[in-house]
Amino acid sequence: MMEYDVDISTIPLHDYGNLVEYSLEDMGSTVRGTIMDILEDGKFPLIVGGEHSITPHVVSAYEDVSVLILDAHLDYRDTYEGMKYSHATVSRRVSEQIANDLLVCGVRSISSDEIKEGNLPNYISAKEINSMGEPVDRVGENFKSSRIYLSIDMDVVDPAYAPGVGNPEPFGLKPIVLKEIIHKLADRMVGFDIMEVSPTNDAGGITSNLAARLIYEFLGSRR
Protein backbone atom coordinates (compact mmCIF):
# COMPACT_ATOMS: atom_id res chain seq x y z
CA MET A 1 0.00 0.00 0.00
CA MET A 2 2.11 2.85 -1.38
CA GLU A 3 0.18 5.57 0.47
CA TYR A 4 1.23 4.09 3.83
CA ASP A 5 4.53 2.52 2.70
CA VAL A 6 3.20 -0.82 3.98
CA ASP A 7 3.40 -4.30 2.48
CA ILE A 8 0.26 -6.05 3.75
CA SER A 9 1.94 -9.45 3.47
CA THR A 10 4.35 -8.47 6.26
CA ILE A 11 1.61 -7.79 8.83
CA PRO A 12 1.07 -10.77 11.18
CA LEU A 13 -2.56 -11.93 10.93
CA HIS A 14 -4.48 -14.99 12.10
CA ASP A 15 -7.70 -16.07 10.41
CA TYR A 16 -9.84 -17.52 13.19
CA GLY A 17 -12.23 -19.04 10.65
CA ASN A 18 -16.01 -19.19 10.84
CA LEU A 19 -16.99 -18.45 14.41
CA VAL A 20 -20.77 -18.22 14.25
CA GLU A 21 -21.96 -21.71 13.38
CA TYR A 22 -24.42 -21.97 16.26
CA SER A 23 -28.05 -21.19 16.95
CA LEU A 24 -29.05 -17.60 17.71
CA GLU A 25 -29.41 -18.61 21.35
CA ASP A 26 -25.76 -19.68 21.54
CA MET A 27 -24.31 -16.97 19.34
CA GLY A 28 -24.12 -14.22 21.96
CA SER A 29 -22.11 -16.08 24.56
CA THR A 30 -19.87 -17.67 21.92
CA VAL A 31 -18.99 -14.36 20.28
CA ARG A 32 -18.49 -12.51 23.56
CA GLY A 33 -16.30 -15.24 25.04
CA THR A 34 -14.13 -15.48 21.94
CA ILE A 35 -13.60 -11.72 21.72
CA MET A 36 -12.71 -11.57 25.42
CA ASP A 37 -10.09 -14.27 24.88
CA ILE A 38 -8.62 -12.34 21.95
CA LEU A 39 -8.47 -9.11 23.93
CA GLU A 40 -6.93 -10.80 26.97
CA ASP A 41 -4.23 -12.16 24.65
CA GLY A 42 -3.38 -8.60 23.63
CA LYS A 43 -4.61 -9.02 20.06
CA PHE A 44 -6.83 -6.80 17.93
CA PRO A 45 -10.11 -8.40 16.79
CA LEU A 46 -11.35 -7.69 13.29
CA ILE A 47 -14.73 -9.30 12.63
CA VAL A 48 -16.20 -9.90 9.18
CA GLY A 49 -19.88 -10.69 8.57
CA GLY A 50 -22.54 -11.43 8.14
CA GLU A 51 -25.57 -10.37 10.15
CA HIS A 52 -25.10 -7.06 11.93
CA SER A 53 -26.70 -8.44 15.10
CA ILE A 54 -23.26 -9.90 15.89
CA THR A 55 -21.91 -6.44 16.75
CA PRO A 56 -23.61 -5.89 20.15
CA HIS A 57 -22.20 -9.21 21.38
CA VAL A 58 -18.71 -8.13 20.31
CA VAL A 59 -19.08 -4.74 22.02
CA SER A 60 -20.17 -6.46 25.25
CA ALA A 61 -16.63 -7.85 25.60
CA TYR A 62 -15.17 -4.33 25.97
CA GLU A 63 -14.87 -1.90 28.86
CA ASP A 64 -14.38 1.85 28.54
CA VAL A 65 -15.11 2.11 24.84
CA SER A 66 -16.95 4.48 22.51
CA VAL A 67 -18.78 3.03 19.52
CA LEU A 68 -19.06 4.49 16.03
CA ILE A 69 -21.49 2.73 13.69
CA LEU A 70 -21.54 3.56 9.98
CA ASP A 71 -24.96 2.51 8.73
CA ALA A 72 -27.66 3.59 6.29
CA HIS A 73 -30.28 2.73 8.90
CA LEU A 74 -30.55 3.94 12.48
CA ASP A 75 -31.44 0.38 13.63
CA TYR A 76 -32.76 1.59 16.98
CA ARG A 77 -35.88 -0.57 17.28
CA ASP A 78 -36.33 -2.43 20.54
CA THR A 79 -37.50 -5.57 18.74
CA TYR A 80 -37.88 -6.60 15.11
CA GLU A 81 -40.08 -9.50 14.04
CA GLY A 82 -40.18 -10.55 17.69
CA MET A 83 -36.39 -10.62 18.13
CA LYS A 84 -34.33 -8.49 20.52
CA TYR A 85 -31.15 -9.16 18.54
CA SER A 86 -31.63 -8.31 14.88
CA HIS A 87 -30.03 -6.22 12.15
CA ALA A 88 -32.76 -3.65 12.94
CA THR A 89 -31.96 -3.41 16.68
CA VAL A 90 -28.16 -3.10 16.58
CA SER A 91 -27.70 0.46 17.80
CA ARG A 92 -30.38 -0.02 20.48
CA ARG A 93 -28.58 -3.04 21.96
CA VAL A 94 -25.21 -1.25 21.77
CA SER A 95 -26.58 1.89 23.45
CA GLU A 96 -27.82 -0.21 26.38
CA GLN A 97 -24.24 -1.29 27.03
CA ILE A 98 -22.41 2.01 26.66
CA ALA A 99 -25.03 4.57 27.66
CA ASN A 100 -24.61 7.79 25.66
CA ASP A 101 -21.27 7.10 23.99
CA LEU A 102 -22.61 5.97 20.61
CA LEU A 103 -22.66 7.76 17.27
CA VAL A 104 -24.33 6.44 14.11
CA CYS A 105 -23.19 8.03 10.82
CA GLY A 106 -24.44 7.84 7.26
CA VAL A 107 -28.11 7.43 8.23
CA ARG A 108 -30.75 7.93 5.56
CA SER A 109 -33.56 5.68 6.86
CA ILE A 110 -35.37 5.79 10.21
CA SER A 111 -38.62 3.94 10.95
CA SER A 112 -41.71 5.82 12.12
CA ASP A 113 -41.78 3.68 15.27
CA GLU A 114 -38.28 4.85 16.20
CA ILE A 115 -39.28 8.48 15.71
CA LYS A 116 -42.46 8.09 17.78
CA GLU A 117 -40.58 6.45 20.63
CA GLY A 118 -38.01 9.24 20.72
CA ASN A 119 -34.79 9.24 22.76
CA LEU A 120 -32.80 8.46 19.63
CA PRO A 121 -29.02 8.06 19.75
CA ASN A 122 -26.70 10.70 18.35
CA TYR A 123 -26.51 10.39 14.59
CA ILE A 124 -25.27 12.24 11.52
CA SER A 125 -27.21 11.74 8.31
CA ALA A 126 -25.62 10.81 5.01
CA LYS A 127 -26.84 14.12 3.60
CA GLU A 128 -24.99 16.05 6.33
CA ILE A 129 -21.77 14.13 5.76
CA ASN A 130 -21.98 14.46 1.98
CA SER A 131 -22.48 18.23 2.27
CA MET A 132 -19.59 18.86 4.68
CA GLY A 133 -16.47 20.52 3.34
CA GLU A 134 -14.41 18.16 5.45
CA PRO A 135 -16.81 15.21 5.92
CA VAL A 136 -14.96 13.50 8.77
CA ASP A 137 -14.49 16.54 11.01
CA ARG A 138 -17.43 15.73 13.30
CA VAL A 139 -16.90 11.98 13.25
CA GLY A 140 -15.02 10.77 16.29
CA GLU A 141 -15.20 14.07 18.16
CA ASN A 142 -16.72 14.41 21.62
CA PHE A 143 -16.53 10.72 22.50
CA LYS A 144 -16.15 10.10 26.21
CA SER A 145 -13.52 7.43 25.71
CA SER A 146 -10.29 7.70 23.74
CA ARG A 147 -10.88 4.06 22.72
CA ILE A 148 -13.17 3.56 19.72
CA TYR A 149 -14.87 0.47 18.36
CA LEU A 150 -15.85 0.92 14.71
CA SER A 151 -18.68 -1.06 13.12
CA ILE A 152 -19.34 -0.70 9.40
CA ASP A 153 -22.59 -1.89 7.85
CA MET A 154 -21.72 -1.94 4.17
CA ASP A 155 -25.11 -0.50 3.25
CA VAL A 156 -23.79 2.85 4.52
CA VAL A 157 -22.00 3.03 1.17
CA ASP A 158 -24.03 4.16 -1.82
CA PRO A 159 -25.25 1.04 -3.66
CA ALA A 160 -23.54 2.25 -6.82
CA TYR A 161 -20.31 1.23 -5.06
CA ALA A 162 -21.66 -1.54 -2.81
CA PRO A 163 -24.73 -3.29 -4.26
CA GLY A 164 -24.16 -6.59 -2.44
CA VAL A 165 -26.01 -5.86 0.81
CA GLY A 166 -29.30 -6.98 2.28
CA ASN A 167 -30.98 -3.55 2.44
CA PRO A 168 -29.45 -1.12 -0.08
CA GLU A 169 -30.33 2.57 0.30
CA PRO A 170 -29.59 5.12 -2.43
CA PHE A 171 -27.81 8.44 -1.74
CA GLY A 172 -25.18 6.90 0.50
CA LEU A 173 -21.56 7.67 1.26
CA LYS A 174 -18.76 7.41 -1.25
CA PRO A 175 -16.02 4.89 -0.38
CA ILE A 176 -13.45 7.68 -0.04
CA VAL A 177 -15.35 9.01 3.00
CA LEU A 178 -15.00 5.66 4.77
CA LYS A 179 -11.32 5.63 3.90
CA GLU A 180 -10.92 9.05 5.52
CA ILE A 181 -12.83 8.04 8.65
CA ILE A 182 -10.75 4.89 9.08
CA HIS A 183 -7.51 6.79 8.55
CA LYS A 184 -8.51 9.48 11.06
CA LEU A 185 -9.55 7.06 13.80
CA ALA A 186 -7.24 4.07 13.26
CA ASP A 187 -4.87 4.90 16.12
CA ARG A 188 -7.79 5.13 18.57
CA MET A 189 -9.54 1.96 17.44
CA VAL A 190 -9.59 -1.10 19.69
CA GLY A 191 -11.89 -3.20 17.53
CA PHE A 192 -13.36 -3.16 14.05
CA ASP A 193 -16.05 -5.02 12.16
CA ILE A 194 -17.48 -4.98 8.64
CA MET A 195 -20.97 -6.44 8.38
CA GLU A 196 -23.83 -7.13 5.97
CA VAL A 197 -21.80 -8.13 2.92
CA SER A 198 -24.06 -10.42 0.90
CA PRO A 199 -22.08 -12.25 -1.82
CA THR A 200 -25.24 -13.65 -3.43
CA ASN A 201 -26.39 -10.07 -4.14
CA ASP A 202 -22.95 -8.83 -5.14
CA ALA A 203 -22.60 -8.44 -8.90
CA GLY A 204 -18.99 -8.90 -9.87
CA GLY A 205 -17.80 -9.03 -6.27
CA ILE A 206 -17.81 -5.21 -6.05
CA THR A 207 -18.94 -5.05 -2.42
CA SER A 208 -16.66 -7.82 -1.21
CA ASN A 209 -13.70 -6.16 -2.91
CA LEU A 210 -14.49 -2.81 -1.29
CA ALA A 211 -14.92 -4.40 2.16
CA ALA A 212 -11.54 -6.10 1.78
CA ARG A 213 -9.94 -2.82 0.74
CA LEU A 214 -11.38 -1.06 3.81
CA ILE A 215 -9.72 -3.70 5.97
CA TYR A 216 -6.46 -3.02 4.14
CA GLU A 217 -6.93 0.70 4.75
CA PHE A 218 -7.21 0.03 8.47
CA LEU A 219 -4.13 -2.19 8.52
CA GLY A 220 -2.13 0.38 6.58
CA SER A 221 -3.29 3.26 8.78
CA ARG A 222 -2.26 1.43 11.95
CA ARG A 223 1.34 0.84 10.86
C-alpha positions in Angstrom: 0.0 0.0 0.0 2.1 2.9 -1.4 0.2 5.6 0.5 1.2 4.1 3.8 4.5 2.5 2.7 3.2 -0.8 4.0 3.4 -4.3 2.5 0.3 -6.0 3.8 1.9 -9.4 3.5 4.4 -8.5 6.3 1.6 -7.8 8.8 1.1 -10.8 11.2 -2.6 -11.9 10.9 -4.5 -15.0 12.1 -7.7 -16.1 10.4 -9.8 -17.5 13.2 -12.2 -19.0 10.7 -16.0 -19.2 10.8 -17.0 -18.4 14.4 -20.8 -18.2 14.2 -22.0 -21.7 13.4 -24.4 -22.0 16.3 -28.0 -21.2 17.0 -29.0 -17.6 17.7 -29.4 -18.6 21.3 -25.8 -19.7 21.5 -24.3 -17.0 19.3 -24.1 -14.2 22.0 -22.1 -16.1 24.6 -19.9 -17.7 21.9 -19.0 -14.4 20.3 -18.5 -12.5 23.6 -16.3 -15.2 25.0 -14.1 -15.5 21.9 -13.6 -11.7 21.7 -12.7 -11.6 25.4 -10.1 -14.3 24.9 -8.6 -12.3 21.9 -8.5 -9.1 23.9 -6.9 -10.8 27.0 -4.2 -12.2 24.7 -3.4 -8.6 23.6 -4.6 -9.0 20.1 -6.8 -6.8 17.9 -10.1 -8.4 16.8 -11.4 -7.7 13.3 -14.7 -9.3 12.6 -16.2 -9.9 9.2 -19.9 -10.7 8.6 -22.5 -11.4 8.1 -25.6 -10.4 10.1 -25.1 -7.1 11.9 -26.7 -8.4 15.1 -23.3 -9.9 15.9 -21.9 -6.4 16.8 -23.6 -5.9 20.2 -22.2 -9.2 21.4 -18.7 -8.1 20.3 -19.1 -4.7 22.0 -20.2 -6.5 25.3 -16.6 -7.8 25.6 -15.2 -4.3 26.0 -14.9 -1.9 28.9 -14.4 1.9 28.5 -15.1 2.1 24.8 -17.0 4.5 22.5 -18.8 3.0 19.5 -19.1 4.5 16.0 -21.5 2.7 13.7 -21.5 3.6 10.0 -25.0 2.5 8.7 -27.7 3.6 6.3 -30.3 2.7 8.9 -30.6 3.9 12.5 -31.4 0.4 13.6 -32.8 1.6 17.0 -35.9 -0.6 17.3 -36.3 -2.4 20.5 -37.5 -5.6 18.7 -37.9 -6.6 15.1 -40.1 -9.5 14.0 -40.2 -10.6 17.7 -36.4 -10.6 18.1 -34.3 -8.5 20.5 -31.1 -9.2 18.5 -31.6 -8.3 14.9 -30.0 -6.2 12.2 -32.8 -3.6 12.9 -32.0 -3.4 16.7 -28.2 -3.1 16.6 -27.7 0.5 17.8 -30.4 0.0 20.5 -28.6 -3.0 22.0 -25.2 -1.3 21.8 -26.6 1.9 23.5 -27.8 -0.2 26.4 -24.2 -1.3 27.0 -22.4 2.0 26.7 -25.0 4.6 27.7 -24.6 7.8 25.7 -21.3 7.1 24.0 -22.6 6.0 20.6 -22.7 7.8 17.3 -24.3 6.4 14.1 -23.2 8.0 10.8 -24.4 7.8 7.3 -28.1 7.4 8.2 -30.8 7.9 5.6 -33.6 5.7 6.9 -35.4 5.8 10.2 -38.6 3.9 10.9 -41.7 5.8 12.1 -41.8 3.7 15.3 -38.3 4.8 16.2 -39.3 8.5 15.7 -42.5 8.1 17.8 -40.6 6.4 20.6 -38.0 9.2 20.7 -34.8 9.2 22.8 -32.8 8.5 19.6 -29.0 8.1 19.7 -26.7 10.7 18.3 -26.5 10.4 14.6 -25.3 12.2 11.5 -27.2 11.7 8.3 -25.6 10.8 5.0 -26.8 14.1 3.6 -25.0 16.0 6.3 -21.8 14.1 5.8 -22.0 14.5 2.0 -22.5 18.2 2.3 -19.6 18.9 4.7 -16.5 20.5 3.3 -14.4 18.2 5.5 -16.8 15.2 5.9 -15.0 13.5 8.8 -14.5 16.5 11.0 -17.4 15.7 13.3 -16.9 12.0 13.2 -15.0 10.8 16.3 -15.2 14.1 18.2 -16.7 14.4 21.6 -16.5 10.7 22.5 -16.1 10.1 26.2 -13.5 7.4 25.7 -10.3 7.7 23.7 -10.9 4.1 22.7 -13.2 3.6 19.7 -14.9 0.5 18.4 -15.8 0.9 14.7 -18.7 -1.1 13.1 -19.3 -0.7 9.4 -22.6 -1.9 7.9 -21.7 -1.9 4.2 -25.1 -0.5 3.2 -23.8 2.9 4.5 -22.0 3.0 1.2 -24.0 4.2 -1.8 -25.3 1.0 -3.7 -23.5 2.3 -6.8 -20.3 1.2 -5.1 -21.7 -1.5 -2.8 -24.7 -3.3 -4.3 -24.2 -6.6 -2.4 -26.0 -5.9 0.8 -29.3 -7.0 2.3 -31.0 -3.6 2.4 -29.5 -1.1 -0.1 -30.3 2.6 0.3 -29.6 5.1 -2.4 -27.8 8.4 -1.7 -25.2 6.9 0.5 -21.6 7.7 1.3 -18.8 7.4 -1.3 -16.0 4.9 -0.4 -13.5 7.7 0.0 -15.3 9.0 3.0 -15.0 5.7 4.8 -11.3 5.6 3.9 -10.9 9.1 5.5 -12.8 8.0 8.7 -10.8 4.9 9.1 -7.5 6.8 8.6 -8.5 9.5 11.1 -9.6 7.1 13.8 -7.2 4.1 13.3 -4.9 4.9 16.1 -7.8 5.1 18.6 -9.5 2.0 17.4 -9.6 -1.1 19.7 -11.9 -3.2 17.5 -13.4 -3.2 14.1 -16.0 -5.0 12.2 -17.5 -5.0 8.6 -21.0 -6.4 8.4 -23.8 -7.1 6.0 -21.8 -8.1 2.9 -24.1 -10.4 0.9 -22.1 -12.2 -1.8 -25.2 -13.6 -3.4 -26.4 -10.1 -4.1 -23.0 -8.8 -5.1 -22.6 -8.4 -8.9 -19.0 -8.9 -9.9 -17.8 -9.0 -6.3 -17.8 -5.2 -6.0 -18.9 -5.1 -2.4 -16.7 -7.8 -1.2 -13.7 -6.2 -2.9 -14.5 -2.8 -1.3 -14.9 -4.4 2.2 -11.5 -6.1 1.8 -9.9 -2.8 0.7 -11.4 -1.1 3.8 -9.7 -3.7 6.0 -6.5 -3.0 4.1 -6.9 0.7 4.8 -7.2 0.0 8.5 -4.1 -2.2 8.5 -2.1 0.4 6.6 -3.3 3.3 8.8 -2.3 1.4 11.9 1.3 0.8 10.9 
